[in-house]
Amino acid sequence: MFSLFLLWIGALTRLFSSRGNLVLENLVLRQQLAVLKRRHPRPNLALFDKLFWVIARRMWSSWKESLLIVTPETVVRWYRTGFRMYWRLISRVRTQVGRSPTPKGVRELIFRMVADNPTWGAPRIHGELLMLGFELSERTISRWMKRASRDPDPAKRWLAFLRNHREAIAAMDFFTVPTITFGVLYCFFVISHDRRRILHVNVSKHPTSGWIIQQLREAFPFGSTPKFLIFDRDAKYGRDLPAAVRSLEISPVQTSFRCPWQNGVAERWIGSCRRDLLDHMVALNERHLKRLLSEYVRYHHEDRTHLGLEKGTPDGRIHSAASGRVLSEERLGGLHHRYDRAA
């Protein structure tokens, strides 16, 4: 800064010098600059040196003729850099301008509503958000909805279908039980989705497609067929089973490959049957297993409470209103008990 000040003082004193002295001094200075350039081809310039040439460019039309250390393009680049810095400095604002950004939590809630409710539009979601206390415009919601995935989880779509049609849905499935002689028995059952009632159960050593079709005829007497029947792609059903199901005026619904969750009601009953009965006994033969399954089905209908029925039973067990002492009754040979109050 001090050297720049001395430079300007020298420039003022040269105004009163004669023309001959100025020419000689200019020649001497140029010779010294030529020597300096040979020794230091590219000297480092400080910030004030750059500022001097930027000011000289604006005030002196012949500034290019006096450049020896830097090129004219370099000075122009310094000028443009200063121009950007100047406007960046005066353009700074401390207050926020424009619309406030949508919070991340609200965006995720919009995406969640779109995924959970594929048929909802922006007005419906806007109404729900207003009820929750979020002040957003419907246009903003519409803009964010375009970025949301509209393909919900297949499991959710399947669950919604089952819930909306449970009164008209039945399901069938197989499970195996080992015997005391190391054989295998196949247990077939049909369950109703509405009240989790077991409509039919039977046991066979060698189930065939014809045997399964006969079991379905026994499970659904005339006038009691459901609208849909869910079953998996077990090879035991054969190719004739879907046609036989349609002949009973039932729409067959086959689950996808390796997707037991699509027949969840039947799969859960198999798990309950194993935990409540089959894990605690050894089947002697086909007749023995049939008797045990019949007793378990009766226990399942009349006594066992179910989470899916809000802790009720398929047959509608009545809550005890008496205030007498509690009595217990054995079920399944003492594996389980039923409790009632004495009258």
Secondary structure, DSSP 4 states (H G I P E B T S, - for coil): -HHHHHHHHHHHHHTTS-HHHHHHHHHHHHHHHHHHHHH-SS----HHHHHHHHHHHHH-TTGGGG-SSS-HHHHHHHHHHHHHHHHHHHT--SS--SPPPPPHHHHHHHHHHHHH-TT--HHHHHHHHHHTT----HHHHHHHHTTS-----HHHHHHHHHHHTGGGEEEEEEEEEEBTTS-EEEEEEEEETTT--EEEEEEESS--HHHHHHHHHHHS-TT---SEEEE---GGGTTTHHHHHHHTT-EEEEPPTT-GGGGHHHHHHHHHHHHHTGGG--B-SHHHHHHHHHHHHHHHHHT--BGGGTSB-TT-PPPP---S-EEEEEEGGGTEEEEEE--
